Amino acid sequence: MFQDMTKALDQSMGPFKELVNIQTRMLEELTRQQMACTKACIDATVEQTRQMQQCSSPEDLVKLQQAYAKELEQTLTAANDSNMKALADARDSVEQLAHDAFDAFAPKP
């Protein structure tokens, strides 16, 4: 009897465990992407600071700032695209999980 109750509990908790796994994978992926984005921004800032020392005119500085802003924009856009893909993948997984869970309760023809 105890084994039957344990088995029933494990089966009923299965979707919840899978939901936690989906969320964990999503958060791990988002964290990895954010760390990579932060590193890219820091590297770009350090490189820009090095190049500033070589500027000999205000025009050079303006061009350097424009290139820096464009690089940051590209980095942030790529990070946004990656984040949105990770979120969409997690949403799709959760929707499939919910669909499968509801199908289990649907009457069999």
Long-range contacts (C-beta under 8 A, 24 or more apart in sequence): 15-97, 15-98, 15-100, 15-101, 18-97, 19-94, 19-97, 22-90, 22-93, 22-94, 22-97, 23-90, 25-90, 26-86, 26-87, 26-89, 26-90, 29-86, 30-83, 30-86, 30-87, 33-79, 33-82, 33-83, 33-86, 34-79, 34-83, 36-79, 37-75, 37-76, 37-78, 37-79, 40-75, 41-72, 41-75, 41-76, 44-68, 44-71, 44-72, 44-75
